[in-house]
């Protein structure tokens, strides 16, 4: 699994870039992934190339980190 951490750079056109990014994310194959938050996306191995291509379109406007992981645990109160 890959964990993508991203943040939209502030500056001129921030709201326009934010709208374009989230619109494109909603229309992509990545929109069906179960773990999404405002700045984190958990991607299975088979969608790594899809995520890389998607984020490459916005590389001028985002700070992006990609982390490979084999295990993720929830910390907090058990439900």
Phi, psi and omega in degrees: 000150177239138178250118178258124177248126184219155177213135179282129179291139177278159179144195182298130178082016183306310183295323178295315179296317180300314178298312180300317182297308183290330174295315179294322179297318180297326182273353183271171176293344181284346184291342182269000182292142186287335186246097178227136169229187183303324185227015183225139178223124178263121188239128175291161184306321185290344178254013181301312181297320178300315180293319179299316179294316179302309182292333179295331178294336184245015186298334178286340187247354183236152164260122188233133173237141180237126183235132175267134180218152176249346184212136176227130180239144176275135177246128179144201183282130176287140181263000000 
